Amino acid sequence: MAKKSSIEKNKLRRKLVKKFAGRRERLLAVANDESKSMEERFDARLKLAELPRNSSPSRIRNRCEVSGRPRAYYRKLGMSRIALRELGSQGMIPGLVKSSW
């Protein structure tokens, strides 16, 4: 099980990303627009830098919904390999059968 603080920190980042997504998108569009003047583009970059760092989508870490584990994460299922194996062995995941021979 991951530390509670790490899990909560990641939840806060997800919330901030959602909150600032529109503003960040508009500023990036202005900053990357070649038809705008250099001053406008530079101002957009400065305003973008003033936004909270944790509002950037690249700072979100994929974590297992069950255990909070950050590694061996399956995006399609939203959980780690260990949680997938445990729930699969218990028969909690439809269509998943643990192999045995």
N, CA, C and O atoms as a MOPAC input file, in Angstrom:
PM7 MOZYME 1SCF
protein

 N      0.84300 1    -1.17900 1     0.00000 1
 C      0.00000 1     0.00000 1     0.00000 1
 C      0.88800 1     1.24200 1     0.00000 1
 O      1.83600 1     1.33900 1     0.77900 1
 N      0.57500 1     2.17300 1    -0.86700 1
 C      1.33700 1     3.41000 1    -0.95300 1
 C      1.00900 1     4.31500 1     0.22700 1
 O     -0.00100 1     4.13700 1     0.90800 1
 N      1.89100 1     5.29400 1     0.45300 1
 C      1.63800 1     6.25500 1     1.53000 1
 C      0.39300 1     7.06800 1     1.21400 1
 O      0.14900 1     7.44100 1     0.06600 1
 N     -0.38300 1     7.33300 1     2.24400 1
 C     -1.60900 1     8.12300 1     2.06700 1
 C     -1.29300 1     9.50400 1     1.51400 1
 O     -2.05600 1    10.04600 1     0.71400 1
 N     -0.16100 1    10.08000 1     1.94200 1
 C      0.18700 1    11.43000 1     1.49400 1
 C      0.44600 1    11.45100 1    -0.01200 1
 O      0.08700 1    12.41800 1    -0.68400 1
 N      1.05900 1    10.40500 1    -0.54300 1
 C      1.32300 1    10.33500 1    -1.98100 1
 C      0.03200 1    10.22300 1    -2.76900 1
 O     -0.12400 1    10.84700 1    -3.81900 1
 N     -0.88300 1     9.43200 1    -2.26000 1
 C     -2.16600 1     9.24300 1    -2.94000 1
 C     -2.96300 1    10.54600 1    -2.92000 1
 O     -3.54200 1    10.93700 1    -3.93300 1
 N     -2.99400 1    11.21900 1    -1.76800 1
 C     -3.73600 1    12.47900 1    -1.64900 1
 C     -3.10500 1    13.58500 1    -2.48800 1
 O     -3.81100 1    14.41100 1    -3.06500 1
 N     -1.77900 1    13.60000 1    -2.55500 1
 C     -1.08300 1    14.60000 1    -3.36300 1
 C     -1.44900 1    14.43900 1    -4.84000 1
 O     -1.64000 1    15.42400 1    -5.55300 1
 N     -1.54200 1    13.19500 1    -5.28200 1
 C     -1.90800 1    12.93100 1    -6.66700 1
 C     -3.35600 1    13.32300 1    -6.94400 1
 O     -3.66900 1    13.81000 1    -8.03000 1
 N     -4.25000 1    13.11300 1    -5.95800 1
 C     -5.64700 1    13.52100 1    -6.11400 1
 C     -5.75200 1    15.03700 1    -6.23500 1
 O     -6.54700 1    15.54500 1    -7.02500 1
 N     -4.94700 1    15.76300 1    -5.45100 1
 C     -4.92900 1    17.21900 1    -5.52500 1
 C     -4.45400 1    17.68000 1    -6.90100 1
 O     -4.99400 1    18.62900 1    -7.46900 1
 N     -3.43600 1    16.99800 1    -7.42900 1
 C     -2.93000 1    17.34400 1    -8.76400 1
 C     -4.00500 1    17.13900 1    -9.81900 1
 O     -4.16800 1    17.97800 1   -10.70500 1
 N     -4.74200 1    16.03500 1    -9.73700 1
 C     -5.81500 1    15.78400 1   -10.70600 1
 C     -6.87400 1    16.88600 1   -10.65000 1
 O     -7.37600 1    17.32600 1   -11.68400 1
 N     -7.20900 1    17.32800 1    -9.43500 1
 C     -8.19900 1    18.37900 1    -9.27000 1
 C     -7.69100 1    19.70400 1    -9.85800 1
 O     -8.45000 1    20.42100 1   -10.51000 1
 N     -6.41700 1    20.02800 1    -9.63000 1
 C     -5.85000 1    21.26500 1   -10.15300 1
 C     -5.76100 1    21.24600 1   -11.67400 1
 O     -5.98800 1    22.26500 1   -12.32600 1
 N     -5.43200 1    20.09200 1   -12.23500 1
 C     -5.35500 1    19.97300 1   -13.69500 1
 C     -6.71400 1    20.26300 1   -14.30600 1
 O     -6.81600 1    20.97600 1   -15.30400 1
 N     -7.76400 1    19.70200 1   -13.69800 1
 C     -9.11800 1    19.91900 1   -14.20000 1
 C     -9.52200 1    21.38800 1   -14.06800 1
 O    -10.16700 1    21.94200 1   -14.95900 1
 N     -9.14300 1    22.01000 1   -12.96100 1
 C     -9.51900 1    23.40100 1   -12.69500 1
 C     -8.86400 1    24.37600 1   -13.67800 1
 O     -9.51300 1    25.30800 1   -14.15400 1
 N     -7.58500 1    24.16300 1   -13.98100 1
 C     -6.84200 1    25.09800 1   -14.81100 1
 C     -6.71600 1    24.66100 1   -16.27000 1
 O     -5.98100 1    25.29000 1   -17.03100 1
 N     -7.40900 1    23.60900 1   -16.67500 1
 C     -7.26000 1    23.07600 1   -18.03100 1
 C     -7.62800 1    24.10100 1   -19.10200 1
 O     -6.88100 1    24.27600 1   -20.06500 1
 N     -8.75200 1    24.77200 1   -18.95200 1
 C     -9.18400 1    25.75000 1   -19.95800 1
 C     -8.22700 1    26.91300 1   -20.07400 1
 O     -7.86200 1    27.30900 1   -21.18100 1
 N     -7.81600 1    27.46600 1   -18.94700 1
 C     -6.90000 1    28.60800 1   -18.95000 1
 C     -5.55500 1    28.21500 1   -19.56300 1
 O     -4.98000 1    28.95800 1   -20.35900 1
 N     -5.06200 1    27.02800 1   -19.17800 1
 C     -3.77700 1    26.55900 1   -19.69700 1
 C     -3.84300 1    26.34800 1   -21.21200 1
 O     -2.89500 1    26.66300 1   -21.93100 1
 N     -4.96400 1    25.81500 1   -21.68600 1
 C     -5.14200 1    25.56200 1   -23.12000 1
 C     -5.15700 1    26.86300 1   -23.91500 1
 O     -4.53100 1    26.95600 1   -24.97100 1
 N     -5.87200 1    27.87000 1   -23.40600 1
 C     -5.92500 1    29.16600 1   -24.09900 1
 C     -4.55400 1    29.83800 1   -24.14500 1
 O     -4.15900 1    30.37900 1   -25.17800 1
 N     -3.82300 1    29.80200 1   -23.01800 1
 C     -2.50600 1    30.43100 1   -22.98200 1
 C     -1.52600 1    29.70900 1   -23.89800 1
 O     -0.70700 1    30.35000 1   -24.55600 1
 N     -1.59900 1    28.39200 1   -23.94500 1
 C     -0.71400 1    27.64000 1   -24.84300 1
 C     -1.02400 1    27.92900 1   -26.30400 1
 O     -0.11800 1    27.99500 1   -27.13600 1
 N     -2.31000 1    28.10300 1   -26.61700 1
 C     -2.68600 1    28.41300 1   -27.99700 1
 C     -2.10000 1    29.75600 1   -28.42100 1
 O     -1.60300 1    29.89300 1   -29.53900 1
 N     -2.15900 1    30.74700 1   -27.53100 1
 C     -1.59300 1    32.06800 1   -27.84800 1
 C     -0.07200 1    31.98800 1   -27.92300 1
 O      0.53500 1    32.57200 1   -28.82100 1
 N      0.53900 1    31.27800 1   -26.99900 1
 C      1.99600 1    31.19500 1   -26.94500 1
 C      2.57600 1    30.47300 1   -28.15700 1
 O      3.69300 1    30.77900 1   -28.57400 1
 N      1.85200 1    29.53800 1   -28.72200 1
 C      2.36400 1    28.77300 1   -29.86600 1
 C      1.89100 1    29.30600 1   -31.21000 1
 O      2.24700 1    28.75200 1   -32.25000 1
 N      1.09200 1    30.37700 1   -31.20900 1
 C      0.55600 1    30.95000 1   -32.44100 1
 C      1.61000 1    31.83800 1   -33.10200 1
 O      1.98100 1    32.87900 1   -32.56100 1
 N      2.08400 1    31.42300 1   -34.26500 1
 C      3.13900 1    32.15600 1   -34.97700 1
 C      2.65400 1    33.49700 1   -35.52500 1
 O      3.46500 1    34.39100 1   -35.76600 1
 N      1.34300 1    33.64900 1   -35.72600 1
 C      0.82700 1    34.89300 1   -36.29900 1
 C      0.77500 1    36.02600 1   -35.27300 1
 O      0.67100 1    37.19100 1   -35.65600 1
 N      0.84600 1    35.71100 1   -33.98500 1
 C      0.83700 1    36.72800 1   -32.92800 1
 C      2.21100 1    37.37900 1   -32.82400 1
 O      3.21500 1    36.81700 1   -33.26200 1
 N      2.23600 1    38.57300 1   -32.23700 1
 C      3.51700 1    39.26800 1   -32.05500 1
 C      4.33000 1    38.59500 1   -30.95000 1
 O      3.79200 1    37.84600 1   -30.13400 1
 N      5.62000 1    38.87200 1   -30.93900 1
 C      6.51100 1    38.26800 1   -29.95000 1
 C      6.12900 1    38.68200 1   -28.53200 1
 O      6.23800 1    37.88400 1   -27.60100 1
 N      5.67300 1    39.94700 1   -28.36300 1
 C      5.29700 1    40.42500 1   -27.03000 1
 C      4.08200 1    39.67200 1   -26.48900 1
 O      4.04900 1    39.28900 1   -25.31900 1
 N      3.08800 1    39.46400 1   -27.34800 1
 C      1.89400 1    38.73300 1   -26.93100 1
 C      2.24100 1    37.29900 1   -26.54100 1
 O      1.76100 1    36.78400 1   -25.53200 1
 N      3.07600 1    36.66900 1   -27.35100 1
 C      3.46700 1    35.28800 1   -27.08200 1
 C      4.27900 1    35.18800 1   -25.79100 1
 O      4.11900 1    34.25000 1   -25.01000 1
 N      5.15000 1    36.16900 1   -25.58600 1
 C      5.98200 1    36.17000 1   -24.38300 1
 C      5.11900 1    36.39800 1   -23.13600 1
 O      5.33600 1    35.76700 1   -22.10200 1
 N      4.14200 1    37.30300 1   -23.24100 1
 C      3.22200 1    37.54300 1   -22.12300 1
 C      2.42800 1    36.28400 1   -21.78600 1
 O      2.20200 1    35.97600 1   -20.61600 1
 N      2.00900 1    35.56400 1   -22.82000 1
 C      1.26800 1    34.31600 1   -22.59100 1
 C      2.15400 1    33.29700 1   -21.87700 1
 O      1.68200 1    32.57100 1   -21.00200 1
 N      3.42800 1    33.23900 1   -22.24300 1
 C      4.36400 1    32.31600 1   -21.57700 1
 C      4.56400 1    32.70200 1   -20.11200 1
 O      4.64700 1    31.83400 1   -19.24200 1
 N      4.64100 1    33.99900 1   -19.84400 1
 C      4.79900 1    34.45500 1   -18.46400 1
 C      3.56900 1    34.11100 1   -17.62700 1
 O      3.69500 1    33.66900 1   -16.48500 1
 N      2.37900 1    34.31400 1   -18.19800 1
 C      1.14700 1    33.97800 1   -17.48200 1
 C      1.03800 1    32.47000 1   -17.26700 1
 O      0.53000 1    32.01600 1   -16.24100 1
 N      1.51500 1    31.70500 1   -18.23400 1
 C      1.51300 1    30.25000 1   -18.10900 1
 C      2.44300 1    29.81000 1   -16.97100 1
 O      2.14600 1    28.86400 1   -16.24300 1
 N      3.56100 1    30.50800 1   -16.83600 1
 C      4.51300 1    30.17300 1   -15.77500 1
 C      3.97700 1    30.54400 1   -14.39400 1
 O      4.41800 1    29.98500 1   -13.39000 1
 N      3.02600 1    31.48400 1   -14.33300 1
 C      2.44500 1    31.88800 1   -13.05400 1
 C      1.41700 1    30.88300 1   -12.53200 1
 O      1.08500 1    30.89700 1   -11.34700 1
 N      0.92000 1    30.02500 1   -13.39800 1
 C     -0.04700 1    29.01100 1   -12.96200 1
 C      0.65100 1    28.03500 1   -12.00600 1
 O      1.87000 1    27.87700 1   -12.07100 1
 N     -0.10200 1    27.38500 1   -11.12900 1
 C      0.50600 1    26.41800 1   -10.20800 1
 C      1.17500 1    25.27300 1   -10.96600 1
 O      0.65500 1    24.79500 1   -11.97500 1
 N      2.31000 1    24.84900 1   -10.47700 1
 C      3.03400 1    23.76100 1   -11.14300 1
 C      2.21700 1    22.48000 1   -11.18900 1
 O      2.25000 1    21.74700 1   -12.17800 1
 N      1.49000 1    22.21700 1   -10.12300 1
 C      0.71300 1    20.97900 1   -10.06600 1
 C     -0.51600 1    21.00600 1   -10.96600 1
 O     -1.26100 1    20.02700 1   -11.01300 1
 N     -0.74300 1    22.10800 1   -11.68100 1
 C     -1.85400 1    22.14400 1   -12.62200 1
 C     -1.43800 1    21.64300 1   -14.00000 1
 O     -2.24500 1    21.63300 1   -14.92900 1
 N     -0.19600 1    21.23200 1   -14.13200 1
 C      0.28500 1    20.67700 1   -15.39500 1
 C     -0.05800 1    19.18900 1   -15.47300 1
 O      0.19900 1    18.44700 1   -14.52500 1
 N     -0.63300 1    18.74800 1   -16.58900 1
 C     -1.02900 1    17.33300 1   -16.69300 1
 C      0.14400 1    16.36000 1   -16.61600 1
 O     -0.05400 1    15.19900 1   -16.25900 1
 N      1.35000 1    16.79800 1   -16.93800 1
 C      2.48500 1    15.88700 1   -16.92200 1
 C      2.93600 1    15.54200 1   -15.50000 1
 O      3.76500 1    14.65000 1   -15.31900 1
 N      2.40200 1    16.23400 1   -14.49300 1
 C      2.78600 1    15.94700 1   -13.11300 1
 C      1.89500 1    14.89600 1   -12.45200 1
 O      2.15400 1    14.48200 1   -11.32200 1
 N      0.85200 1    14.46700 1   -13.15200 1
 C     -0.02500 1    13.42700 1   -12.61300 1
 C      0.66400 1    12.07300 1   -12.76300 1
 O      1.23600 1    11.76000 1   -13.80700 1
 N      0.59700 1    11.28300 1   -11.69800 1
 C      1.18400 1     9.95100 1   -11.71100 1
 C      0.04600 1     8.93300 1   -11.74300 1
 O     -0.87900 1     9.01100 1   -10.93500 1
 N      0.11200 1     7.98400 1   -12.66700 1
 C     -0.89500 1     6.92300 1   -12.70500 1
 C     -0.69200 1     6.01900 1   -11.50200 1
 O      0.40000 1     5.49000 1   -11.29100 1
 N     -1.74100 1     5.84300 1   -10.71800 1
 C     -1.66400 1     5.00600 1    -9.53300 1
 C     -2.81500 1     4.00800 1    -9.53000 1
 O     -3.89300 1     4.27500 1   -10.06100 1
 N     -2.56600 1     2.86700 1    -8.92800 1
 C     -3.57700 1     1.81900 1    -8.78200 1
 C     -4.72200 1     2.33800 1    -7.93200 1
 O     -4.49700 1     2.95500 1    -6.89100 1
 N     -5.95800 1     2.08900 1    -8.37400 1
 C     -7.13700 1     2.52400 1    -7.61700 1
 C     -7.30900 1     1.71600 1    -6.34100 1
 O     -7.89900 1     2.20700 1    -5.37800 1
 N     -6.80800 1     0.49400 1    -6.31600 1
 C     -6.99100 1    -0.38300 1    -5.16600 1
 C     -5.91900 1    -0.13200 1    -4.10500 1
 O     -6.23200 1     0.08200 1    -2.93300 1
 N     -4.64700 1    -0.16000 1    -4.52800 1
 C     -3.55600 1    -0.09600 1    -3.56100 1
 C     -2.77100 1     1.21300 1    -3.58700 1
 O     -2.05600 1     1.51300 1    -2.63100 1
 N     -2.88700 1     1.99300 1    -4.65100 1
 C     -2.11800 1     3.23100 1    -4.75500 1
 C     -0.73000 1     3.02000 1    -5.32000 1
 O      0.05900 1     3.96300 1    -5.38400 1
 N     -0.41800 1     1.80900 1    -5.72900 1
 C      0.90700 1     1.49000 1    -6.25300 1
 C      1.15200 1     2.24300 1    -7.56100 1
 O      0.29400 1     2.22800 1    -8.44400 1
 N      2.32800 1     2.91300 1    -7.70500 1
 C      2.57700 1     3.70800 1    -8.89800 1
 C      3.19700 1     2.93300 1   -10.06600 1
 O      3.21500 1     3.42600 1   -11.19300 1
 N      3.69300 1     1.75300 1    -9.80900 1
 C      4.36800 1     1.00300 1   -10.87600 1
 C      3.53900 1    -0.18800 1   -11.31600 1
 O      2.63900 1    -0.63900 1   -10.60800 1
 N      3.86500 1    -0.69600 1   -12.51400 1
 C      3.15200 1    -1.84200 1   -13.09500 1
 C      1.65900 1    -1.54900 1   -13.16900 1
 O      0.83700 1    -2.35700 1   -12.73600 1
 N      1.31200 1    -0.38200 1   -13.72300 1
 C     -0.06100 1     0.10700 1   -13.78700 1
 C     -0.64800 1    -0.21200 1   -15.15300 1
 O     -0.04600 1     0.10900 1   -16.17800 1
 N     -1.81200 1    -0.84000 1   -15.17500 1
 C     -2.52600 1    -1.11000 1   -16.41400 1
 C     -3.54800 1     0.00400 1   -16.62500 1
 O     -4.48300 1     0.14500 1   -15.83700 1
 N     -3.37600 1     0.79600 1   -17.68500 1
 C     -4.26200 1     1.92900 1   -17.93000 1
 C     -5.69600 1     1.49200 1   -18.19600 1
 O     -6.64800 1     2.12200 1   -17.73600 1
 N     -5.83300 1     0.40900 1   -18.94300 1
 C     -7.16800 1    -0.05200 1   -19.31600 1
 C     -8.00000 1    -0.44600 1   -18.09500 1
 O     -9.21600 1    -0.25500 1   -18.08000 1
 N     -7.35000 1    -0.98800 1   -17.08500 1
 C     -8.05400 1    -1.46400 1   -15.90300 1
 C     -7.96200 1    -0.49300 1   -14.72900 1
 O     -8.79300 1    -0.53900 1   -13.82200 1
 N     -6.95800 1     0.38600 1   -14.73900 1
 C     -6.79900 1     1.34700 1   -13.65700 1
 C     -6.24900 1     0.74400 1   -12.38300 1
 O     -6.49500 1     1.25800 1   -11.29200 1
 N     -5.49700 1    -0.35600 1   -12.51600 1
 C     -4.92900 1    -0.97800 1   -11.31900 1
 C     -3.58500 1    -1.60500 1   -11.64100 1
 O     -3.21600 1    -1.76400 1   -12.80500 1
 N     -2.86700 1    -1.95600 1   -10.59500 1
 C     -1.54200 1    -2.54300 1   -10.76500 1
 C     -1.65300 1    -4.04200 1   -11.02200 1
 O     -2.71500 1    -4.64100 1   -10.85100 1
 N     -0.55800 1    -4.62300 1   -11.42800 1
 C     -0.54100 1    -6.05300 1   -11.74300 1
 C     -0.83400 1    -6.90500 1   -10.51400 1
 O     -1.45300 1    -7.96300 1   -10.62100 1
 N     -0.39000 1    -6.44600 1    -9.35300 1
 C     -0.58300 1    -7.22000 1    -8.12600 1
 C     -2.05800 1    -7.22700 1    -7.72500 1
 O     -2.61100 1    -8.27200 1    -7.38200 1
 N     -2.68700 1    -6.05800 1    -7.77000 1
 C     -4.11500 1    -5.98000 1    -7.44000 1
 C     -4.93200 1    -6.75300 1    -8.46500 1
 O     -5.92200 1    -7.39400 1    -8.11000 1
 N     -4.53000 1    -6.70100 1    -9.73700 1
 C     -5.22100 1    -7.44100 1   -10.78300 1
 C     -5.15800 1    -8.93700 1   -10.51900 1
 O     -6.15700 1    -9.64100 1   -10.67100 1
 N     -3.99800 1    -9.41900 1   -10.12700 1
 C     -3.84800 1   -10.84300 1    -9.85200 1
 C     -4.68800 1   -11.27700 1    -8.64600 1
 O     -5.34700 1   -12.31600 1    -8.68000 1
 N     -4.65700 1   -10.47000 1    -7.58300 1
 C     -5.42600 1   -10.81900 1    -6.38200 1
 C     -6.92900 1   -10.84700 1    -6.65900 1
 O     -7.61900 1   -11.79500 1    -6.28300 1
 N     -7.43000 1    -9.80000 1    -7.31900 1
 C     -8.86300 1    -9.74700 1    -7.61500 1
 C     -9.25900 1   -10.81100 1    -8.62700 1
 O    -10.35700 1   -11.36300 1    -8.55600 1
 N     -8.35900 1   -11.10300 1    -9.57800 1
 C     -8.63300 1   -12.15500 1   -10.55300 1
 C     -8.70700 1   -13.52700 1    -9.90600 1
 O     -9.54000 1   -14.34900 1   -10.28600 1
 N     -7.84600 1   -13.77900 1    -8.93500 1
 C     -7.86000 1   -15.06500 1    -8.23100 1
 C     -9.12900 1   -15.22800 1    -7.40300 1
 O     -9.61900 1   -16.34300 1    -7.22300 1
 N     -9.66000 1   -14.12100 1    -6.90200 1
 C    -10.89200 1   -14.16800 1    -6.11500 1
 C    -12.13600 1   -14.22300 1    -6.99400 1
 O    -13.24400 1   -14.41300 1    -6.49300 1
 N    -11.95500 1   -14.05600 1    -8.31500 1
 C    -13.07600 1   -14.08700 1    -9.24000 1
 C    -13.85100 1   -12.77900 1    -9.28500 1
 O    -15.02300 1   -12.76800 1    -9.66100 1
 N    -13.21700 1   -11.68500 1    -8.90900 1
 C    -13.88800 1   -10.39700 1    -8.84800 1
 C    -13.87300 1    -9.64600 1   -10.18400 1
 O    -14.61400 1    -8.67800 1   -10.35700 1
 N    -13.03600 1   -10.08600 1   -11.12600 1
 C    -12.93100 1    -9.42600 1   -12.42800 1
 C    -13.55800 1   -10.33600 1   -13.48200 1
 O    -13.05500 1   -11.43300 1   -13.72800 1
 N    -14.66500 1    -9.88700 1   -14.11300 1
 C    -15.34600 1   -10.72800 1   -15.09700 1
 C    -14.45600 1   -11.01500 1   -16.30500 1
 O    -13.79800 1   -10.11900 1   -16.83200 1
 N    -14.44600 1   -12.24800 1   -16.72500 1
 C    -13.71000 1   -12.63200 1   -17.92400 1
 C    -12.25300 1   -12.97200 1   -17.68600 1
 O    -11.57000 1   -13.43300 1   -18.60000 1
 N    -11.76400 1   -12.75200 1   -16.47000 1
 C    -10.35100 1   -13.03900 1   -16.16600 1
 C    -10.26600 1   -14.37900 1   -15.45000 1
 O    -10.88800 1   -14.59100 1   -14.40900 1
 N     -9.47900 1   -15.27900 1   -16.03700 1
 C     -9.29500 1   -16.60300 1   -15.44500 1
 C     -7.81200 1   -16.81000 1   -15.22800 1
 O     -7.02000 1   -16.67400 1   -16.16000 1
 N     -7.43300 1   -17.13600 1   -14.01300 1
 C     -6.03600 1   -17.39400 1   -13.70900 1
 C     -5.61500 1   -18.71600 1   -14.33600 1
 O     -6.26800 1   -19.74400 1   -14.15900 1
 N     -4.53100 1   -18.66600 1   -15.05700 1
 C     -4.10500 1   -19.87100 1   -15.76200 1
 C     -3.48300 1   -20.86400 1   -14.78300 1
 O     -2.85300 1   -20.48300 1   -13.79600 1
 N     -3.67600 1   -22.13100 1   -15.08100 1
 C     -3.03800 1   -23.18500 1   -14.29800 1
 C     -2.86200 1   -24.38700 1   -15.22200 1
 O     -3.71800 1   -24.66600 1   -16.06200 1
 N     -1.75600 1   -25.08900 1   -15.05900 1
 C     -1.50700 1   -26.26500 1   -15.89400 1
 C     -0.76900 1   -27.32000 1   -15.13000 1
 O     -0.47300 1   -28.38300 1   -15.67500 1

